[in-house]
Every structure is written in structure tokens, then in C-alpha cells.
Amino acid sequence: MPADLTTYEEYDANWSGNSQSNTTLADFILPTVANAITAGHKYGDVVVIHRGSAYNVVIGTTNTNLSSVLSLAPNTSVGFALGIDKWYRAF
């Protein structure tokens, strides 16, 4: 993830994840805290992921405080803040 990334918008033209109807396999996995820091992020940074795609977009639990995968509804967003040990869902 680039250091200057604050918003990632997923649209049909820039998105190739799992099958369109997928609701359980992670399409998007946030980087480890160490990798995010190395890329230039700072603790407390918030990253927003927006689903503008017709395809289902599923956020994985890896490196987050999510207890299960998160399937974004169309035209919605989710935000994660970088904590000391993982990404925490902010909204």
C-alpha cells in the first residue's frame, strides 16, 4: 500500500478480486503494521476503502480487529485506523 494512500476506491475498471458473487473469500487484505510503517504510514492514519464496483468486495480479517470477513455493500465505505498491532475498524 503506498504511503500516500488514504482512500482506495474499488470500481469495475480497477478491480479484480474473487468471483462477482463471492461473499466469504477475502478480496482485500490490509498490510501488516510493520509494512504500513515502512511504506510511510503513521500510527493513527485512517485508510478508507470504498466499494463502487458491481462485484462484491470482501475485506479480510488478516491484520485487522475484524472477527469475520466484511462484505461491503454497494456504494459504501469502511475506514481502518492504524494501531500499534493491527488495523482497527473506525467506521
Chimera marker file (.cmm) of the C-alpha trace (Angstrom):
<marker_set name="trace">
<marker id="1" x="0.000" y="0.000" z="0.000" r="1" g="1" b="0" radius="0.5"/>
<marker id="2" x="1.544" y="3.329" z="-0.991" r="1" g="1" b="0" radius="0.5"/>
<marker id="3" x="2.450" y="5.730" z="1.801" r="1" g="1" b="0" radius="0.5"/>
<marker id="4" x="0.163" y="8.421" z="0.408" r="1" g="1" b="0" radius="0.5"/>
<marker id="5" x="-2.874" y="6.149" z="0.158" r="1" g="1" b="0" radius="0.5"/>
<marker id="6" x="-5.748" y="7.432" z="2.236" r="1" g="1" b="0" radius="0.5"/>
<marker id="7" x="-8.646" y="6.292" z="0.063" r="1" g="1" b="0" radius="0.5"/>
<marker id="8" x="-8.918" y="3.219" z="-2.116" r="1" g="1" b="0" radius="0.5"/>
<marker id="9" x="-11.943" y="3.140" z="-4.402" r="1" g="1" b="0" radius="0.5"/>
<marker id="10" x="-12.849" y="-0.163" z="-5.984" r="1" g="1" b="0" radius="0.5"/>
<marker id="11" x="-14.647" y="0.067" z="-9.315" r="1" g="1" b="0" radius="0.5"/>
<marker id="12" x="-15.171" y="-2.484" z="-12.070" r="1" g="1" b="0" radius="0.5"/>
<marker id="13" x="-12.353" y="-0.965" z="-14.132" r="1" g="1" b="0" radius="0.5"/>
<marker id="14" x="-9.698" y="-1.251" z="-11.398" r="1" g="1" b="0" radius="0.5"/>
<marker id="15" x="-10.873" y="-4.297" z="-9.514" r="1" g="1" b="0" radius="0.5"/>
<marker id="16" x="-10.227" y="-7.995" z="-10.000" r="1" g="1" b="0" radius="0.5"/>
<marker id="17" x="-10.945" y="-9.977" z="-6.885" r="1" g="1" b="0" radius="0.5"/>
<marker id="18" x="-12.721" y="-13.261" z="-6.402" r="1" g="1" b="0" radius="0.5"/>
<marker id="19" x="-15.915" y="-14.138" z="-8.285" r="1" g="1" b="0" radius="0.5"/>
<marker id="20" x="-18.565" y="-11.433" z="-8.563" r="1" g="1" b="0" radius="0.5"/>
<marker id="21" x="-20.897" y="-13.243" z="-6.164" r="1" g="1" b="0" radius="0.5"/>
<marker id="22" x="-18.190" y="-14.008" z="-3.585" r="1" g="1" b="0" radius="0.5"/>
<marker id="23" x="-19.162" y="-13.096" z="-0.014" r="1" g="1" b="0" radius="0.5"/>
<marker id="24" x="-16.657" y="-15.120" z="2.032" r="1" g="1" b="0" radius="0.5"/>
<marker id="25" x="-13.192" y="-15.087" z="0.413" r="1" g="1" b="0" radius="0.5"/>
<marker id="26" x="-11.058" y="-12.044" z="1.207" r="1" g="1" b="0" radius="0.5"/>
<marker id="27" x="-10.513" y="-9.779" z="-1.802" r="1" g="1" b="0" radius="0.5"/>
<marker id="28" x="-8.731" y="-7.039" z="0.123" r="1" g="1" b="0" radius="0.5"/>
<marker id="29" x="-6.196" y="-7.616" z="2.915" r="1" g="1" b="0" radius="0.5"/>
<marker id="30" x="-4.605" y="-4.709" z="4.740" r="1" g="1" b="0" radius="0.5"/>
<marker id="31" x="-0.805" y="-4.807" z="5.161" r="1" g="1" b="0" radius="0.5"/>
<marker id="32" x="0.958" y="-5.661" z="8.401" r="1" g="1" b="0" radius="0.5"/>
<marker id="33" x="1.659" y="-2.740" z="10.716" r="1" g="1" b="0" radius="0.5"/>
<marker id="34" x="5.390" y="-3.099" z="10.017" r="1" g="1" b="0" radius="0.5"/>
<marker id="35" x="4.847" y="-2.936" z="6.254" r="1" g="1" b="0" radius="0.5"/>
<marker id="36" x="2.488" y="0.033" z="6.588" r="1" g="1" b="0" radius="0.5"/>
<marker id="37" x="5.042" y="1.919" z="8.726" r="1" g="1" b="0" radius="0.5"/>
<marker id="38" x="7.821" y="1.058" z="6.271" r="1" g="1" b="0" radius="0.5"/>
<marker id="39" x="5.644" y="2.414" z="3.442" r="1" g="1" b="0" radius="0.5"/>
<marker id="40" x="5.323" y="5.721" z="5.300" r="1" g="1" b="0" radius="0.5"/>
<marker id="41" x="2.109" y="5.389" z="7.270" r="1" g="1" b="0" radius="0.5"/>
<marker id="42" x="1.983" y="6.603" z="10.874" r="1" g="1" b="0" radius="0.5"/>
<marker id="43" x="0.056" y="5.244" z="13.831" r="1" g="1" b="0" radius="0.5"/>
<marker id="44" x="-3.446" y="6.697" z="13.738" r="1" g="1" b="0" radius="0.5"/>
<marker id="45" x="-3.568" y="7.014" z="9.945" r="1" g="1" b="0" radius="0.5"/>
<marker id="46" x="-7.012" y="6.202" z="8.584" r="1" g="1" b="0" radius="0.5"/>
<marker id="47" x="-7.468" y="4.384" z="5.291" r="1" g="1" b="0" radius="0.5"/>
<marker id="48" x="-10.878" y="4.442" z="3.611" r="1" g="1" b="0" radius="0.5"/>
<marker id="49" x="-11.933" y="1.640" z="1.275" r="1" g="1" b="0" radius="0.5"/>
<marker id="50" x="-14.918" y="2.442" z="-0.940" r="1" g="1" b="0" radius="0.5"/>
<marker id="51" x="-16.921" y="-0.063" z="-2.970" r="1" g="1" b="0" radius="0.5"/>
<marker id="52" x="-18.109" y="1.390" z="-6.231" r="1" g="1" b="0" radius="0.5"/>
<marker id="53" x="-17.887" y="-1.956" z="-8.008" r="1" g="1" b="0" radius="0.5"/>
<marker id="54" x="-20.676" y="-4.235" z="-9.180" r="1" g="1" b="0" radius="0.5"/>
<marker id="55" x="-18.544" y="-7.071" z="-7.815" r="1" g="1" b="0" radius="0.5"/>
<marker id="56" x="-18.775" y="-7.964" z="-4.145" r="1" g="1" b="0" radius="0.5"/>
<marker id="57" x="-15.799" y="-6.637" z="-2.192" r="1" g="1" b="0" radius="0.5"/>
<marker id="58" x="-14.796" y="-8.613" z="0.885" r="1" g="1" b="0" radius="0.5"/>
<marker id="59" x="-12.345" y="-7.252" z="3.466" r="1" g="1" b="0" radius="0.5"/>
<marker id="60" x="-10.263" y="-9.968" z="5.120" r="1" g="1" b="0" radius="0.5"/>
<marker id="61" x="-9.627" y="-10.281" z="8.850" r="1" g="1" b="0" radius="0.5"/>
<marker id="62" x="-5.833" y="-10.535" z="8.473" r="1" g="1" b="0" radius="0.5"/>
<marker id="63" x="-4.024" y="-7.648" z="10.222" r="1" g="1" b="0" radius="0.5"/>
<marker id="64" x="-7.327" y="-6.162" z="11.467" r="1" g="1" b="0" radius="0.5"/>
<marker id="65" x="-9.568" y="-6.355" z="14.521" r="1" g="1" b="0" radius="0.5"/>
<marker id="66" x="-12.404" y="-7.841" z="12.460" r="1" g="1" b="0" radius="0.5"/>
<marker id="67" x="-13.765" y="-11.081" z="13.894" r="1" g="1" b="0" radius="0.5"/>
<marker id="68" x="-15.119" y="-12.154" z="10.495" r="1" g="1" b="0" radius="0.5"/>
<marker id="69" x="-14.760" y="-11.022" z="6.893" r="1" g="1" b="0" radius="0.5"/>
<marker id="70" x="-16.612" y="-7.843" z="5.987" r="1" g="1" b="0" radius="0.5"/>
<marker id="71" x="-18.615" y="-7.740" z="2.765" r="1" g="1" b="0" radius="0.5"/>
<marker id="72" x="-19.069" y="-4.127" z="1.681" r="1" g="1" b="0" radius="0.5"/>
<marker id="73" x="-22.479" y="-3.142" z="0.372" r="1" g="1" b="0" radius="0.5"/>
<marker id="74" x="-22.553" y="-1.266" z="-2.962" r="1" g="1" b="0" radius="0.5"/>
<marker id="75" x="-21.558" y="2.411" z="-2.768" r="1" g="1" b="0" radius="0.5"/>
<marker id="76" x="-20.439" y="2.180" z="0.848" r="1" g="1" b="0" radius="0.5"/>
<marker id="77" x="-17.119" y="2.754" z="2.558" r="1" g="1" b="0" radius="0.5"/>
<marker id="78" x="-15.235" y="1.370" z="5.518" r="1" g="1" b="0" radius="0.5"/>
<marker id="79" x="-12.391" y="3.039" z="7.391" r="1" g="1" b="0" radius="0.5"/>
<marker id="80" x="-9.494" y="1.486" z="9.284" r="1" g="1" b="0" radius="0.5"/>
<marker id="81" x="-7.093" y="3.273" z="11.650" r="1" g="1" b="0" radius="0.5"/>
<marker id="82" x="-3.531" y="2.008" z="12.023" r="1" g="1" b="0" radius="0.5"/>
<marker id="83" x="-2.901" y="0.876" z="15.588" r="1" g="1" b="0" radius="0.5"/>
<marker id="84" x="0.206" y="-0.395" z="17.338" r="1" g="1" b="0" radius="0.5"/>
<marker id="85" x="-0.530" y="-4.029" z="16.465" r="1" g="1" b="0" radius="0.5"/>
<marker id="86" x="-3.194" y="-4.064" z="13.718" r="1" g="1" b="0" radius="0.5"/>
<marker id="87" x="-5.704" y="-2.016" z="11.753" r="1" g="1" b="0" radius="0.5"/>
<marker id="88" x="-8.847" y="-1.126" z="13.717" r="1" g="1" b="0" radius="0.5"/>
<marker id="89" x="-12.182" y="-0.543" z="12.049" r="1" g="1" b="0" radius="0.5"/>
<marker id="90" x="-13.071" y="3.111" z="12.620" r="1" g="1" b="0" radius="0.5"/>
<marker id="91" x="-16.364" y="3.214" z="10.698" r="1" g="1" b="0" radius="0.5"/>
<link id1="1" id2="2" r="1" g="1" b="0" radius="0.2"/>
<link id1="2" id2="3" r="1" g="1" b="0" radius="0.2"/>
<link id1="3" id2="4" r="1" g="1" b="0" radius="0.2"/>
<link id1="4" id2="5" r="1" g="1" b="0" radius="0.2"/>
<link id1="5" id2="6" r="1" g="1" b="0" radius="0.2"/>
<link id1="6" id2="7" r="1" g="1" b="0" radius="0.2"/>
<link id1="7" id2="8" r="1" g="1" b="0" radius="0.2"/>
<link id1="8" id2="9" r="1" g="1" b="0" radius="0.2"/>
<link id1="9" id2="10" r="1" g="1" b="0" radius="0.2"/>
<link id1="10" id2="11" r="1" g="1" b="0" radius="0.2"/>
<link id1="11" id2="12" r="1" g="1" b="0" radius="0.2"/>
<link id1="12" id2="13" r="1" g="1" b="0" radius="0.2"/>
<link id1="13" id2="14" r="1" g="1" b="0" radius="0.2"/>
<link id1="14" id2="15" r="1" g="1" b="0" radius="0.2"/>
<link id1="15" id2="16" r="1" g="1" b="0" radius="0.2"/>
<link id1="16" id2="17" r="1" g="1" b="0" radius="0.2"/>
<link id1="17" id2="18" r="1" g="1" b="0" radius="0.2"/>
<link id1="18" id2="19" r="1" g="1" b="0" radius="0.2"/>
<link id1="19" id2="20" r="1" g="1" b="0" radius="0.2"/>
<link id1="20" id2="21" r="1" g="1" b="0" radius="0.2"/>
<link id1="21" id2="22" r="1" g="1" b="0" radius="0.2"/>
<link id1="22" id2="23" r="1" g="1" b="0" radius="0.2"/>
<link id1="23" id2="24" r="1" g="1" b="0" radius="0.2"/>
<link id1="24" id2="25" r="1" g="1" b="0" radius="0.2"/>
<link id1="25" id2="26" r="1" g="1" b="0" radius="0.2"/>
<link id1="26" id2="27" r="1" g="1" b="0" radius="0.2"/>
<link id1="27" id2="28" r="1" g="1" b="0" radius="0.2"/>
<link id1="28" id2="29" r="1" g="1" b="0" radius="0.2"/>
<link id1="29" id2="30" r="1" g="1" b="0" radius="0.2"/>
<link id1="30" id2="31" r="1" g="1" b="0" radius="0.2"/>
<link id1="31" id2="32" r="1" g="1" b="0" radius="0.2"/>
<link id1="32" id2="33" r="1" g="1" b="0" radius="0.2"/>
<link id1="33" id2="34" r="1" g="1" b="0" radius="0.2"/>
<link id1="34" id2="35" r="1" g="1" b="0" radius="0.2"/>
<link id1="35" id2="36" r="1" g="1" b="0" radius="0.2"/>
<link id1="36" id2="37" r="1" g="1" b="0" radius="0.2"/>
<link id1="37" id2="38" r="1" g="1" b="0" radius="0.2"/>
<link id1="38" id2="39" r="1" g="1" b="0" radius="0.2"/>
<link id1="39" id2="40" r="1" g="1" b="0" radius="0.2"/>
<link id1="40" id2="41" r="1" g="1" b="0" radius="0.2"/>
<link id1="41" id2="42" r="1" g="1" b="0" radius="0.2"/>
<link id1="42" id2="43" r="1" g="1" b="0" radius="0.2"/>
<link id1="43" id2="44" r="1" g="1" b="0" radius="0.2"/>
<link id1="44" id2="45" r="1" g="1" b="0" radius="0.2"/>
<link id1="45" id2="46" r="1" g="1" b="0" radius="0.2"/>
<link id1="46" id2="47" r="1" g="1" b="0" radius="0.2"/>
<link id1="47" id2="48" r="1" g="1" b="0" radius="0.2"/>
<link id1="48" id2="49" r="1" g="1" b="0" radius="0.2"/>
<link id1="49" id2="50" r="1" g="1" b="0" radius="0.2"/>
<link id1="50" id2="51" r="1" g="1" b="0" radius="0.2"/>
<link id1="51" id2="52" r="1" g="1" b="0" radius="0.2"/>
<link id1="52" id2="53" r="1" g="1" b="0" radius="0.2"/>
<link id1="53" id2="54" r="1" g="1" b="0" radius="0.2"/>
<link id1="54" id2="55" r="1" g="1" b="0" radius="0.2"/>
<link id1="55" id2="56" r="1" g="1" b="0" radius="0.2"/>
<link id1="56" id2="57" r="1" g="1" b="0" radius="0.2"/>
<link id1="57" id2="58" r="1" g="1" b="0" radius="0.2"/>
<link id1="58" id2="59" r="1" g="1" b="0" radius="0.2"/>
<link id1="59" id2="60" r="1" g="1" b="0" radius="0.2"/>
<link id1="60" id2="61" r="1" g="1" b="0" radius="0.2"/>
<link id1="61" id2="62" r="1" g="1" b="0" radius="0.2"/>
<link id1="62" id2="63" r="1" g="1" b="0" radius="0.2"/>
<link id1="63" id2="64" r="1" g="1" b="0" radius="0.2"/>
<link id1="64" id2="65" r="1" g="1" b="0" radius="0.2"/>
<link id1="65" id2="66" r="1" g="1" b="0" radius="0.2"/>
<link id1="66" id2="67" r="1" g="1" b="0" radius="0.2"/>
<link id1="67" id2="68" r="1" g="1" b="0" radius="0.2"/>
<link id1="68" id2="69" r="1" g="1" b="0" radius="0.2"/>
<link id1="69" id2="70" r="1" g="1" b="0" radius="0.2"/>
<link id1="70" id2="71" r="1" g="1" b="0" radius="0.2"/>
<link id1="71" id2="72" r="1" g="1" b="0" radius="0.2"/>
<link id1="72" id2="73" r="1" g="1" b="0" radius="0.2"/>
<link id1="73" id2="74" r="1" g="1" b="0" radius="0.2"/>
<link id1="74" id2="75" r="1" g="1" b="0" radius="0.2"/>
<link id1="75" id2="76" r="1" g="1" b="0" radius="0.2"/>
<link id1="76" id2="77" r="1" g="1" b="0" radius="0.2"/>
<link id1="77" id2="78" r="1" g="1" b="0" radius="0.2"/>
<link id1="78" id2="79" r="1" g="1" b="0" radius="0.2"/>
<link id1="79" id2="80" r="1" g="1" b="0" radius="0.2"/>
<link id1="80" id2="81" r="1" g="1" b="0" radius="0.2"/>
<link id1="81" id2="82" r="1" g="1" b="0" radius="0.2"/>
<link id1="82" id2="83" r="1" g="1" b="0" radius="0.2"/>
<link id1="83" id2="84" r="1" g="1" b="0" radius="0.2"/>
<link id1="84" id2="85" r="1" g="1" b="0" radius="0.2"/>
<link id1="85" id2="86" r="1" g="1" b="0" radius="0.2"/>
<link id1="86" id2="87" r="1" g="1" b="0" radius="0.2"/>
<link id1="87" id2="88" r="1" g="1" b="0" radius="0.2"/>
<link id1="88" id2="89" r="1" g="1" b="0" radius="0.2"/>
<link id1="89" id2="90" r="1" g="1" b="0" radius="0.2"/>
<link id1="90" id2="91" r="1" g="1" b="0" radius="0.2"/>
</marker_set>
